[in-house]
């Protein structure tokens, strides 16, 4: 969220609230796995992918000037990514799941 048009000023590190949320999510996922051994639980983070996209938008066919612009090639509005970015998210998730599957074999 700290690199969306919603976030004022220049991007810094994520807020403590976001860091806490992510830490808590991982803890709950671990607890769930421990109590449900028959379930497959995966936690995928968009943080790294969004940083890659925003650090080098051209690599993904996006416009550099759209990094903080609503209605551009990256952001549909103040916080939601465009369809093109969603396609990159899907590709990244597929790669994550394929890597997870191959590690399990």
C-alpha positions as CSV (number, residue, x, y, z in Angstrom):
1,X,0.0,0.0,0.0
2,X,2.9,2.4,0.6
3,X,3.5,2.7,-3.1
4,X,-0.1,3.2,-4.3
5,X,-1.5,6.6,-5.3
6,X,-3.4,6.4,-2.0
7,X,-0.2,6.8,0.0
8,X,0.9,10.4,0.4
9,X,4.4,11.5,-0.5
10,X,7.3,9.3,-1.5
11,X,7.2,5.6,-0.7
12,X,8.9,4.5,2.4
13,X,8.9,1.3,4.2
14,X,5.4,-0.2,4.9
15,X,3.6,1.1,7.9
16,X,3.9,-0.9,11.2
17,X,0.2,-1.8,10.8
18,X,1.0,-3.6,7.5
19,X,4.0,-5.3,8.9
20,X,2.0,-6.5,11.9
21,X,-0.8,-7.7,9.6
22,X,1.6,-9.8,7.5
23,X,3.3,-11.2,10.6
24,X,0.0,-12.1,12.2
25,X,-1.2,-13.7,8.9
26,X,1.8,-16.0,8.8
27,X,1.4,-16.9,12.4
28,X,-2.2,-17.9,11.9
29,X,-1.4,-19.8,8.8
30,X,1.2,-21.8,10.8
31,X,-1.2,-22.4,13.6
32,X,-3.8,-23.6,11.1
33,X,-1.4,-25.9,9.4
34,X,-0.4,-27.4,12.8
35,X,-4.0,-28.1,13.7
36,X,-5.1,-29.2,10.2
37,X,-2.4,-31.5,8.9
38,X,-4.6,-32.7,6.1
39,X,-4.8,-29.1,4.6
40,X,-2.4,-27.4,2.3
41,X,-1.8,-23.9,3.3
42,X,0.1,-21.3,1.3
43,X,0.9,-17.7,2.0
44,X,1.8,-15.7,-1.2
45,X,2.9,-12.1,-0.8
46,X,2.4,-9.5,-3.5
47,X,4.9,-7.2,-1.9
48,X,8.0,-8.3,-3.8
49,X,6.1,-8.4,-7.1
50,X,4.6,-4.9,-6.7
51,X,8.1,-3.6,-5.9
52,X,9.5,-5.2,-9.0
53,X,6.7,-3.8,-11.2
54,X,7.0,-0.3,-9.6
55,X,10.8,-0.3,-9.8
56,X,10.8,-1.2,-13.5
57,X,7.3,-0.7,-15.0
58,X,8.7,-0.8,-18.6
59,X,9.8,-4.4,-18.1
60,X,6.1,-5.3,-17.6
61,X,4.9,-3.1,-20.5
62,X,3.7,-0.4,-18.2
63,X,4.4,3.4,-18.2
64,X,7.0,4.8,-15.7
65,X,5.0,7.9,-15.2
66,X,2.0,5.8,-14.0
67,X,3.7,4.7,-10.8
68,X,1.6,7.0,-8.6
69,X,-1.1,7.9,-11.1
70,X,-4.7,6.8,-10.8
71,X,-6.2,5.7,-14.1
72,X,-2.9,4.9,-15.7
73,X,-1.4,1.6,-16.8
74,X,-0.6,0.5,-13.3
75,X,-3.4,1.7,-11.0
76,X,-7.1,1.6,-11.9
77,X,-7.8,3.9,-9.0
78,X,-6.2,5.0,-5.8
79,X,-5.4,1.5,-4.6
80,X,-6.5,-1.2,-7.1
81,X,-4.2,-2.4,-9.9
82,X,-5.2,-2.6,-13.5
83,X,-6.1,-5.7,-15.4
84,X,-2.6,-5.8,-16.9
85,X,-1.1,-5.8,-13.4
86,X,-3.5,-8.5,-12.3
87,X,-2.2,-10.6,-15.2
88,X,1.3,-10.2,-13.7
89,X,0.0,-11.2,-10.3
90,X,-1.6,-14.3,-11.8
91,X,1.7,-15.2,-13.5
92,X,3.6,-14.8,-10.2
93,X,1.0,-16.8,-8.3
94,X,1.2,-19.7,-10.8
95,X,5.0,-19.7,-10.6
96,X,4.8,-19.7,-6.8
97,X,2.3,-22.6,-6.8
98,X,4.4,-24.5,-9.4
99,X,7.5,-24.0,-7.3
100,X,5.7,-25.1,-4.2
101,X,4.4,-28.2,-6.0
102,X,7.8,-29.2,-7.3
103,X,9.4,-28.7,-3.9
104,X,6.8,-31.1,-2.4
105,X,7.6,-33.9,-4.9
